[in-house]
Amino acid sequence: MEWGIFIDAYLSQAARVGQRYVALVYRDQSGISEDGMTIATPPVRHVETRGGFKLMKSSAGDHYVITSEQSVGS
């Protein structure tokens, strides 16, 4: 899916914790995290939803796409 911006990482099985997410990360463009590692994002805000995917943005300007999200109580 084309978002028209640089995507810093894709997040799978994301669980919201306040304004942050804990998730499995894939295609981390910073090179810090390997595919499948568990990470915690900085505080993020929702920008757009397309086809079930959520585009999120941090205050530092990083963009994340949430590909799947854990529901409350999972």
Summary of the structure (lengths in Angstrom):
residues: 74
radius of gyration: 11.3
end to end distance: 27.2
largest distance: 33.9
contacts: 190
relative contact order: 0.30
helix: 0%
strand: 51%
